[in-house]
Structures are given as C-alpha cells and as structure tokens.
C-alpha cells in the first residue's frame, strides 16, 4: 500500500493511538512513530519530568518541533499526544502532510484505559475524570476540525479499528472515476 499518504492519529489519551498505530503500521508495512516517545528518546527523560522541569509550554514547544520533523518523513504512521491539536501550527503540519484520523472515544473509556497510568501529567489531579471531561470539551472540536476521518474506538478490538481505517483511507484516496461521486 505504497500509494497511501502518511497517516497521523490524533485523539485523547486512552483512545488507543499507540496500540492502533503499531498495528496499522504493521498492516501497511510502514514505520510507526509516536511523537511522545520520540520526544522522550531525544530528551532522555520522560514526559512527566519534562513537564516538571520545563512546564507545559516547554513540552509543547518540543512537541511542535518533533511533529514538524516527523511529518516530513514519508510512508509513516504516526501517533500524536492528546494535546498536539492545541497549537494551530501542529494542526497545519498534520493536515498538510498526510491523512489525519481522529480516534474518538468516550471519557468513560479513557478513565478505564488510563486509571493506572502514572505517565500522564495532566491526570495528576484529585479528580482525573473532571480533567478528562474538561479536556474533551476543549479538544474534541479541534480533533474534528483537523481530521479527515473520525473513527470510534469504544468497545472495538484494535484489529477491527485497523481494518476500518485501512478500508476508509483506501477509499478516501482512490482517484475518482469519470462521472462518479466522491466516497462518503
């Protein structure tokens, strides 16, 4: 499947971006990149430490530089951090350099998937559920405005989500037949 563009996965923490991204990359025989993991590898420090030392602004600056770098590669599947869409420049890089897929999930699913994860600085709160609800209200419109496709991940196996993405992205990128209407 070399004719498909880069595929960029966006969505909230716990939506399955890394898990689905790895499987999708394997299915398409492409390199998988996770922008958060790339930042950690480059810095030699985990994201909570970067947040503690540089603050969210410092982390977001690193994130923008990494997204700019990674989106310029060819034939990749990339998962972004949940907050990547907060900066217009990140949204621009993603939209201009590939097909953007919003992995949508409910806050309830996020809570189940992130309950024991201590590597999420924004959830270091007395009320992580309220944090997730507030983040959803703020970010969901940005995810939707940035995405070429919205794919629900709730109560679906990662493999079924990958099959759905491959089918929909392939259809989205097929050249139109003379007189045919675009796929929906």
C-alpha positions in Angstrom: 0.0 0.0 0.0 2.6 2.5 -1.0 0.1 4.8 -2.7 -1.4 6.0 0.6 -0.2 9.2 2.2 1.2 9.4 5.7 -1.3 8.6 8.3 -1.5 10.7 11.5 -3.5 9.5 14.5 -4.9 12.2 16.8 -7.3 11.9 19.8 -7.4 12.0 23.6 -5.2 10.0 25.9 -6.5 6.4 26.2 -8.1 6.4 22.7 -5.6 3.7 21.5 -3.4 5.8 19.3 -0.2 3.9 20.1 -1.7 0.4 20.0 -3.7 1.0 16.9 -0.8 2.9 15.3 1.6 0.0 15.7 -0.9 -2.5 14.3 -1.8 -0.1 11.4 1.9 0.4 10.5 2.5 -3.4 10.5 -0.6 -3.9 8.3 0.6 -1.3 5.8 4.3 -2.3 6.2 5.3 1.2 7.3 7.3 2.7 10.1 5.4 3.6 13.2 6.3 6.8 15.1 4.9 8.0 18.4 5.7 11.7 18.8 5.7 11.5 22.6 8.1 8.5 22.6 10.3 10.4 20.1 10.4 13.4 22.4 11.3 11.2 25.4 14.1 9.4 23.4 15.5 12.7 22.2 15.5 14.3 25.7 16.5 11.2 27.6 13.7 12.0 30.0 10.0 11.0 30.4 7.2 13.5 29.7 6.2 14.0 33.4 9.8 15.1 34.1 9.8 17.4 31.1 6.5 18.9 32.4 8.0 19.3 35.9 11.2 21.0 34.7 10.0 23.0 31.6 6.3 23.3 32.3 3.6 22.5 29.7 4.8 25.4 27.5 8.3 23.9 27.3 6.9 20.4 26.5 4.5 21.9 23.8 7.5 23.7 22.1 9.3 20.3 21.9 6.2 18.7 20.7 5.7 21.2 17.8 9.4 20.8 16.7 9.0 17.0 16.8 5.7 17.0 14.8 7.3 19.3 12.2 10.2 16.9 11.9 8.3 13.6 11.9 5.5 14.7 9.5 8.2 15.4 6.8 9.1 11.7 6.6 7.5 9.5 4.0 5.3 6.4 4.4 4.8 6.6 8.1 2.0 6.1 10.6 2.4 8.5 13.5 0.5 8.8 16.8 0.5 12.2 18.4 0.0 13.2 22.0 -3.5 14.1 23.1 -2.7 17.8 23.3 -1.0 18.2 20.0 -4.0 19.8 18.4 -3.9 22.7 20.8 -1.5 24.5 18.6 -2.6 25.7 15.1 0.9 25.1 13.7 0.7 21.4 14.7 -2.8 21.1 13.1 -1.4 22.7 10.0 1.6 20.3 9.8 -0.7 17.3 10.2 -3.4 18.4 7.7 -0.9 19.4 5.0 1.4 16.4 5.3 -0.9 13.4 5.4 -4.3 12.0 6.2 -5.4 12.8 9.8 -7.5 10.2 11.7 -9.3 11.1 14.9 -9.6 8.1 17.2 -12.6 9.1 19.1 -13.6 7.6 22.5 -15.8 8.4 25.4 -14.5 9.8 28.7 -15.6 6.6 30.4 -13.4 4.6 28.1 -10.5 7.0 28.8 -10.9 6.6 32.5 -10.8 2.8 32.2 -7.7 2.9 30.0 -5.7 5.5 31.9 -6.7 4.6 35.6 -3.3 3.1 36.5 -1.1 5.1 34.1 1.3 7.3 36.1 2.9 8.7 33.0 0.2 11.3 32.3 1.0 14.7 33.9 -2.4 16.2 33.2 -4.1 13.5 35.2 -2.2 14.2 38.4 -5.3 15.6 39.9 -7.8 14.9 42.7 -10.4 14.5 40.1 -9.0 12.9 36.9 -12.5 12.3 35.5 -13.2 16.0 35.6 -9.9 16.8 33.9 -10.7 14.3 31.1 -14.2 15.9 30.7 -12.7 19.4 30.6 -10.0 18.3 28.1 -12.7 16.6 25.9 -14.8 19.8 25.8 -11.8 21.9 24.8 -10.1 19.5 22.4 -12.9 17.5 20.7 -13.8 20.4 18.3 -10.1 20.7 17.4 -9.8 17.0 16.7 -12.9 17.1 14.5 -11.7 20.2 12.6 -8.3 18.7 11.9 -9.4 15.1 11.0 -10.0 13.7 7.5 -11.7 10.7 9.2 -13.3 10.1 12.6 -13.1 6.5 13.8 -14.8 5.4 17.1 -12.6 3.0 19.2 -15.0 2.2 22.1 -15.9 -1.4 22.5 -13.9 -2.4 19.4 -10.8 -4.5 19.1 -7.7 -2.7 17.9 -7.7 -5.1 14.9 -11.2 -4.2 13.9 -10.3 -0.5 14.2 -7.3 -1.0 12.0 -9.3 -2.9 9.3 -11.9 0.0 9.3 -9.1 2.6 8.9 -7.4 0.8 6.1 -10.8 0.4 4.3 -11.8 4.0 4.8 -8.4 5.5 4.0 -8.0 3.4 0.8 -11.5 4.6 -0.3 -10.7 8.2 0.6 -7.5 8.1 -1.5 -8.9 6.3 -4.6 -8.9 8.5 -7.7 -12.5 9.4 -8.8 -13.9 7.6 -11.8 -15.2 9.8 -14.5 -18.7 10.8 -13.5 -18.5 9.1 -10.1 -19.4 11.0 -7.0 -16.8 11.1 -4.1 -17.0 8.3 -1.5 -18.7 9.1 1.8 
